[in-house]
Amino acid sequence: MLVLLPPSEGKAVPARAGRPLDPAALSAPELSPARAAVLDALVELSAGEPDLARAALGLSPGQDDELRRNARLRTAATLRVDRLYSGVLYDALSLATLPAPARRLAGRSLLIFSALWGVLRTTDRVPPYRCSAGARLPGVGPLGAYWRRELTATLPAAAGRRLVLDLRSTGYASMWQPTGELADRTVAVRVLHEQRVGGELRRSVVSHFNKATKGRLVRDLLIAGVRPRTPDELVTALRDLSYTVEAPDPAPGRPRRLDLVVTQL
């Protein structure tokens, strides 16, 4: 199974000087020219007029440290991706604390979307950066549309014949969408919070806290070592792990949606 994840705005910072970026060592080497174009544009923008950079990247004047960090990306110390991203989803997933077999499985099955790098594996090394899928860079344009063109061949090749579990947020889902036969074996998860209000059970779509649920879900699947090949096998695996899952009837040619029902956030 291939699991698609969003990145996080929060990123760890290396404690001391270390290995700088080596673009040629990143996974999906066919993306190297596209990555270089985004990197050049981001470094130049961040080193230039602060007002323009803040507007393009959605930053406030209090976040100018992010611009200075972006301007030094070519020489900055790197971290492995499984130690780079922080935030709600990655705190719950806690890649660094996984047992060794689960860490190895994560390296084969997780694909993390990035507005700067396109996609990354957990074993890749990149420096901390600030750039979201909603950014528009000079000479590159809107990054969602840019990567949608560049990832057309990369994602089907990465998926192969595997089931795809898509846990991306909306902005990063815009970077690539499965079509045809691949869409039929792609599963997207929606988290619903069920609670009793005035004596009635009500459900609402979870926004912020869905990240923690998705992080726990991926961690549980990795530790269990399950490798479902179809959406139905994934439903069975999740129920075996004590998740409450509902599977609406699929629409042909579109990803299957699973509703994960939680009573606590």
N, C-alpha and C positions, 0 to 999 in steps of 0.2 A: 504494500500500500504506500502511496505517495501522499504526504500530508502537506498542504499549503498553508503557511502562516504569514501573518503580517509582521512587520518589525515593531519596534516601540520607539517613541520619542526619547525615552530615557535610555541612556547608554553608560556603561561603566567606563572609567578612565584609567588607563594603565598607571600603576603606582610609580613606575620609573621608566626611564628611557629604554626602549626595546626595539625589536625588529621592525623596520619600516615597511610600508606597503610594497608588495611585489605583485602587480596586476597579472603578470603571466602565470602566477601560481594559483589563481582563483579557479574554482570549478566553472563549468560552462565556458570554456575558453573562446568559443565562437562569439561570445558577447564582448570580447575585449575592445573592438573598435567603438562599439556603442557606449561602453563604460568610460572609455577615454574621452569621448566627446562630452559626456555629462560631467565627468570629473574636471575637465578643463574649464567648462562653463561655470561650474559651482565655485571653483577656486578663484577664478577671475572676478566673478560677481562678489564674492565674500571679501576679497581684498580691495574692492573699489569703494564707491560711494555708499556709506552705510544706509542712508534712507532708501536707496534703490534696492539694496540687498534685503533689508528688513521687509519691504513690501513684497518682493518676489518670494521670500521664504516664509512669510507670515509670522515674523518675529517682532518683539517689542524692543525699545531702546535698552531695557534691562537685560536683554539676552545677547548683547554684543560679544560676550565671550564665545557664543556659538559661531559667530562670524569669524572671529580670530582663529578658532579651532578649524573651521572649514578652510581658511586660507593656508593652513599648514598641512593639509591632508597628505601631500606627496611625501613628506618627511616625518610625519607623526608616527609614534609607536602604535603598533597594532595589537589587537586581542583576537583570540579565536572567537568565532561567532557564538559558540555555546557559552561564552562568558561575557559577551559584549552587551546584549540587550537586557534591559531591566523593565520594570513596570509590572502591571497586574498579571498579565498572561504569563510572562516569563518568570515571575516570582513563583507562581503556582506550578509551572512546569519544572522549574529548578533543574535545568539540564546538567549542571555541574555535580549534582548530588545523585544522579541516576546510577544504579549498579552498572558495572562494566558492560554486560551484554545489552542492556537497554541503551547505553550511550552509543554502542556500535550500531545498533538498529536505528537510532536517531540520525546518525551520520548518513545512513543509506536512505532513510525515508522522509526526512524533513527537508522542505524547501522553503526558505524564507524570502519573501519579496522585499525589495529595497528600491526606493526611487533613485538612488545613486548607482547601485550595482546591478539592478535588474533582479536577479535571484542569487541567493547564497546558500551554501551548505554549512552545517554546524562546524565543520572542520576548517573552513576558510578563515583567513586572518585579514581584518580590515581595521582602520582607525575609527574612533568615535567621530560621528558626523551629524549634521542637522540638515535634513532635506526630506520633505514629505512628498507623497504622490500628487498632492494638489499644487505643487510649486510649478512655476513657469520660468525657465531659464533662458537668458539671451542666447540666440543662435540655435537653441534646442527646442524651445516651445514648451507646451504643457507636458509634464513628464508622464502622466497617465497615457496620453495618446502616443507619445514617443515609444514607450516600452511595449505598447500594444502591437506596434509594428515589429519591433525587434525580437519579441518573444514568441512569434508565430510558430517557428520551428523548434525552439528550445524546449518548450513545455511538453508537446507531444512526445518528443524524444526522451525526456526525463521520465515521463509516465510509463512509456512502453505499453505493456499489456496490463498494468496494475490498476487497481481501484484507486481513485483520487478522492481524498477527504479535504474539502475546501473550507478552511476556517478563517479566511481573510476578512478584514473589514472592508467597507464599501470602497474607500479610496484605492486600496490595493487590488481589489477585485477588478477595478477598471483597467488594470494593466494587462490582463489576459482573461479571456473567457473560453471555456471548452466548447467545441462544436461537434456535431455529428456523433459518431460512435463513442468518442471520448466523453461527450456530455452524458451519454447514457450510463457510463460507469463512474460518474462524478457525483459526490454527495456533499451537499451544503448543510450546515447545522444552524438551527435557530434555537436560542435558549429562551424558555418561557418560565416566568415565575408564577407559581400557583399559590394563592393565599385565600384565606376565608375572610370575607368582608361583609359585615352585617348578616352573618349566617349563610352567605352564599360563597361558593368557590369561584374565584375569578382568576383569570390569567392575563399577564401583561408581558410584552416583549422586553427582555432585559437588555440594557444598553451597556453601561460601564462594567457592571459586574459579570456580564457574559464572558469577559476576558478571563476571569479567574476560573470559571467553569470549563472553558475550552482548554486552559492550561492543565487543569487537573485531568481532564478527559485524555489528552495526549499522553500525559505522564502515565496514567493507568494503562493505556494501550501498549506503551513501550515496555513497561515493567512486565506486563502479562505476556509480551512477545507474540501477540496475536497478529495474524497476517490475512485478514479477510480478502476474498477475491471478488465479492459481489456486494451490492448494497444490502441485500438480505443477510449475508453473513456478518456484515458490520453491525446490523441491528441486533443480531443474536449475540455477538461479542459484547456489545455495550450492555445489553440486558444481563448477561452473565456477570458483568462487572457491577451490577446493581444500579445501573442508570435506568431512569424511566424514559423510554423512547417511544414516540409515535411516528409512524411513517405514512404520510398521506400518499394517495395514489400518484405515481409519477406521470409527468407529461412527456411524451416522446420527443427526443431531441433536446431535452433540457435537463440540467442536473437534478438529481433526486434530492428532495428536501426532507431532513429529519428534524423533528421537534424534540428537544431535550427539556423535560419538565423538571423543575427544581422547586423545592419548598423553602430552601434557605439559600441566602446569597453569600 
